[in-house]
Amino acid sequence: MSSKPQRLRVDQLLSRFGYCSRSEARAWLRRGRVLRGEEILDDPSERVLASEVLVDDQPVEFPDGLLVAFHKPAGYTCSHDPNDRPTIFEILPPRWTARNPVVSPVGRLDKDATGLLLLTDQGDLIHEWTSPRHHVPKLYEVTVDADLPKGLEALFASGTLVLEGETKPCLPARLEILGLRNARIELTEGRYHQVKRMFASQGCPVLGLHRTRIGALKLGDLAEGQWKPVSPDAIHPAS
């Protein structure tokens, strides 16, 4: 999150946090919808801290930047494209889609996949946690459509598996066999449809994919379709 809060013009603040456009801000101010303490703010050029402002008598949500854990249900895409509906943003607070920078997922889950997803408007966090060089581990529970072959744990851990259409082998992945057709896998990279492609390459099409952990952050008992604020330290605990 931002370490040093910045003072913003009032019209910029309203736009930044998704309330209205800067051109619409004057109308909001004329109606007395923006306060600092008991003071009505009526000058769109006045600079204020988001943390000291009330809009419609409510504090600005996530004034220092948004970061939440979300339990993604099946059947929703992680896209902002309306052609990819239904999207997760249809079940999240509408104002989030109007924030600037936009609220985006940190990595993605396929439409039919479920589980832990991080959402933020902090571009530096998106870069940090999706960059291959940071190797943020992600844990998945997998159900497949065929019995898991012997030797799969060693193969995935070897760092020699090359996926179809690629030349660079996957990084070593930790696989735990839970049953004939159930497993738990931990990856430190995020290639396109990687988990599905890894299992499919061994004749085991994936039927169910559920992410339970990102870094040190666990999904826990967060209900499907619900979200909660988290700290960056929940993903990478401070040493």
Stockholm file with secondary structure:
# STOCKHOLM 1.0

chainA/1-239         MSSKPQRLRVDQLLSRFGYCSRSEARAWLRRGRVLRGEEILDDPSERVLASEVLVDDQPVEFPDGLLVAFHKPAGYTCSHDPNDRPTIFEILPPRWTARNPVVSPVGRLDKDATGLLLLTDQGDLIHEWTSPRHHVPKLYEVTVDADLPKGLEALFASGTLVLEGETKPCLPARLEILGLRNARIELTEGRYHQVKRMFASQGCPVLGLHRTRIGALKLGDLAEGQWKPVSPDAIHPAS
#=GR chainA/1-239 SS CCSSCCCEEHHHHHHHTTSCCGGGHHHHHHTTCEEETTEECCCTTCEECGGGEEETTEECSSTTCCEEEEEECTTCBSCSCGGGCSBGGGSSCGGGGGSSSCCEESSCCCTTCEEEEEEESCHHHHHHHHCGGGCCCEEEEEEESSCCCTTHHHHHHHTCCCCTTCSSCCCCCEEEEEETTEEEEEESCCCTTHHHHHHHTTTCCEEEEEEEEETTEECTTCCTTCEEECCHHHHSCCC
#=GC SS_cons         CCSSCCCEEHHHHHHHTTSCCGGGHHHHHHTTCEEETTEECCCTTCEECGGGEEETTEECSSTTCCEEEEEECTTCBSCSCGGGCSBGGGSSCGGGGGSSSCCEESSCCCTTCEEEEEEESCHHHHHHHHCGGGCCCEEEEEEESSCCCTTHHHHHHHTCCCCTTCSSCCCCCEEEEEETTEEEEEESCCCTTHHHHHHHTTTCCEEEEEEEEETTEECTTCCTTCEEECCHHHHSCCC
//
